[in-house]
């Protein structure tokens, strides 16, 4: 069988985005799920339990390269293109007050995130949606009940905050570095663990989630 390059990308990226990319891969590898390799999650691979792994650092005429490679037999795990690896979809809609909103709906029907506030225009709602899509996967998580603060290194331009509301329910919100809350859990959880599980689902599913407008 001849070699075939299914997908390749080379572009400058900030260290934060690289860290976000590797965290997303790590989450999928750890759970045994299909691993999406592009930002749109349209190219995905099924990584077997024990692939060969090679790490190489090389100097070449003033340039340094770090290469990490996983390799396995095709019958152990295939490559799929044109797929939607996300298990959720964004729904953009207009509420009864004529405000524009979005919510992230899991394929099981549960709303796992929403915008938390209405926007005056569809364009503003889309901007909030895209900010969540960009920043949620790599965002640090801090527990406000423990007065935790986000590390200065890595992460994205937003931070997940875990907190307990006035009724004793656990919730999360995604706060941008500019102070604005761009997304929240939309519901309270009985336990902190449940809230963490919910935000991890958001982290995994926002990158490739399609945007729909229900009738």
Legacy VTK file of the C-alpha trace (Angstrom):
# vtk DataFile Version 3.0
C-alpha trace
ASCII
DATASET POLYDATA
POINTS 215 float
0.000 0.000 0.000
1.354 3.445 -0.940
1.825 6.218 1.609
-0.956 8.806 1.760
-0.955 12.089 3.666
-4.513 12.393 4.932
-4.028 15.660 6.818
-1.140 18.036 7.426
-0.939 21.537 8.852
2.014 23.791 9.553
1.370 27.208 11.031
2.782 29.408 13.819
0.816 28.978 17.048
1.041 30.577 20.447
2.175 28.307 23.253
-1.258 28.575 24.892
-2.984 27.147 21.818
-0.426 24.356 21.547
-1.062 23.440 25.193
-4.801 23.492 24.528
-4.361 21.168 21.543
-2.352 18.630 23.547
-4.813 18.735 26.458
-7.650 17.937 24.061
-5.662 15.014 22.661
-4.819 13.815 26.155
-8.479 13.860 27.222
-9.546 11.812 24.190
-6.639 9.352 24.511
-7.296 8.876 28.208
-10.972 8.085 27.657
-10.366 5.851 24.644
-12.440 8.085 22.361
-11.758 8.910 18.742
-9.100 11.650 18.541
-9.732 14.692 16.367
-6.514 16.185 14.986
-7.786 19.438 13.444
-9.550 22.446 14.940
-12.825 21.651 13.158
-12.671 18.020 14.336
-13.364 16.839 10.779
-10.317 14.513 10.703
-10.248 11.891 13.442
-8.253 8.769 14.250
-8.980 5.721 16.366
-5.779 5.246 18.360
-5.270 1.653 19.574
-4.411 0.771 23.170
-0.647 0.409 22.512
0.683 2.330 19.509
4.405 2.813 18.951
5.480 6.237 20.214
8.551 8.164 19.064
9.817 11.457 20.474
12.615 13.222 18.625
14.414 16.515 19.277
16.678 17.698 16.484
18.985 20.626 15.742
19.530 21.581 12.118
21.436 24.698 11.049
20.146 26.895 13.838
16.601 25.439 13.960
15.278 23.145 16.688
12.436 20.711 16.090
10.409 18.559 18.467
8.505 15.722 16.825
6.056 13.413 18.575
4.793 10.506 16.494
2.335 7.684 17.133
2.283 4.758 14.728
0.163 1.621 14.437
-1.126 -0.860 11.882
-4.119 0.433 9.946
-6.294 -2.505 10.937
-5.825 -1.545 14.609
-7.247 1.934 14.176
-8.416 3.766 11.074
-8.543 7.415 9.972
-11.845 9.115 9.201
-12.373 12.383 7.333
-15.428 14.565 6.934
-16.703 13.529 10.350
-18.141 15.466 13.261
-16.231 14.153 16.277
-18.232 16.315 18.660
-21.157 14.725 20.495
-22.930 18.071 20.800
-24.312 20.891 18.691
-24.684 24.621 19.205
-28.235 25.947 18.895
-28.557 29.653 18.181
-32.019 31.044 18.864
-34.131 34.089 19.779
-35.895 34.072 23.151
-39.306 35.509 24.073
-37.744 38.874 24.870
-36.229 38.950 21.329
-32.727 38.553 22.731
-30.331 36.337 20.781
-28.887 33.364 22.637
-26.999 30.098 22.155
-26.871 26.792 23.996
-24.762 23.665 23.622
-26.928 20.542 23.411
-25.467 17.052 23.864
-26.712 14.309 21.582
-28.514 12.835 24.619
-30.694 15.970 24.660
-29.129 17.625 27.723
-28.107 21.281 27.567
-24.516 21.220 28.813
-23.717 24.945 28.391
-25.409 28.197 27.492
-24.531 31.834 27.023
-26.018 32.896 30.359
-27.291 36.193 28.975
-29.167 37.484 25.942
-27.474 39.460 23.174
-28.924 42.394 21.249
-27.959 40.900 17.874
-27.312 37.548 16.263
-23.786 38.744 15.460
-23.017 39.367 19.139
-24.383 35.948 20.088
-22.183 34.344 17.441
-19.146 36.198 18.799
-19.861 34.823 22.278
-20.298 31.333 20.836
-16.984 31.518 18.973
-15.200 32.836 22.066
-16.433 29.764 23.944
-15.363 27.485 21.098
-11.845 28.995 21.062
-11.228 29.273 24.779
-13.069 26.442 26.543
-10.874 23.501 25.410
-7.674 24.890 26.918
-9.095 26.885 29.815
-7.761 26.250 33.305
-10.264 25.185 35.975
-10.271 26.881 39.397
-12.334 25.993 42.452
-13.704 29.205 43.954
-14.649 27.397 47.177
-10.915 26.927 47.755
-9.941 30.430 46.569
-7.844 28.882 43.796
-6.315 31.098 41.117
-5.444 30.137 37.556
-1.775 29.437 36.744
-0.091 32.189 34.754
1.400 29.760 32.235
-0.622 27.909 29.621
-4.386 27.926 29.454
-6.479 30.103 27.171
-7.946 33.604 27.378
-10.663 32.336 29.714
-10.947 30.340 32.944
-13.553 27.872 34.192
-14.727 28.772 37.695
-16.348 26.082 39.864
-18.602 27.496 42.580
-21.482 26.653 44.918
-24.632 28.740 44.502
-26.982 30.048 47.199
-29.071 26.848 47.060
-26.073 24.566 47.606
-25.875 23.455 43.979
-22.539 23.296 42.145
-22.119 25.265 38.940
-19.414 26.443 36.562
-18.929 29.589 34.516
-16.376 30.433 31.853
-14.929 33.873 32.529
-12.895 35.657 29.854
-9.714 37.480 30.834
-11.616 40.752 30.229
-13.977 39.830 33.096
-17.000 38.886 30.974
-18.749 35.565 31.532
-19.053 33.985 28.077
-20.710 30.689 29.101
-22.123 28.883 32.112
-23.442 25.470 33.113
-27.073 26.528 32.755
-28.027 24.169 35.576
-26.943 23.296 39.096
-25.308 19.976 39.975
-25.772 18.030 43.193
-22.012 17.493 43.539
-18.816 19.263 42.625
-17.772 16.121 40.750
-20.895 16.376 38.593
-20.079 19.985 37.720
-16.509 19.011 36.810
-17.812 16.204 34.611
-20.120 18.672 32.880
-17.397 21.182 32.087
-15.092 18.408 30.841
-17.825 17.425 28.392
-17.951 21.036 27.195
-14.173 21.121 26.765
-14.276 17.978 24.613
-17.259 18.859 22.479
-17.146 22.584 21.653
-14.358 22.554 19.004
-16.241 20.567 16.359
-19.841 21.221 17.372
-21.942 22.400 14.395
-24.136 25.492 14.717
-27.853 25.088 14.079
-30.860 27.391 14.261
-33.944 25.455 15.424
-37.187 26.427 13.717
LINES 1 216
215 0 1 2 3 4 5 6 7 8 9 10 11 12 13 14 15 16 17 18 19 20 21 22 23 24 25 26 27 28 29 30 31 32 33 34 35 36 37 38 39 40 41 42 43 44 45 46 47 48 49 50 51 52 53 54 55 56 57 58 59 60 61 62 63 64 65 66 67 68 69 70 71 72 73 74 75 76 77 78 79 80 81 82 83 84 85 86 87 88 89 90 91 92 93 94 95 96 97 98 99 100 101 102 103 104 105 106 107 108 109 110 111 112 113 114 115 116 117 118 119 120 121 122 123 124 125 126 127 128 129 130 131 132 133 134 135 136 137 138 139 140 141 142 143 144 145 146 147 148 149 150 151 152 153 154 155 156 157 158 159 160 161 162 163 164 165 166 167 168 169 170 171 172 173 174 175 176 177 178 179 180 181 182 183 184 185 186 187 188 189 190 191 192 193 194 195 196 197 198 199 200 201 202 203 204 205 206 207 208 209 210 211 212 213 214
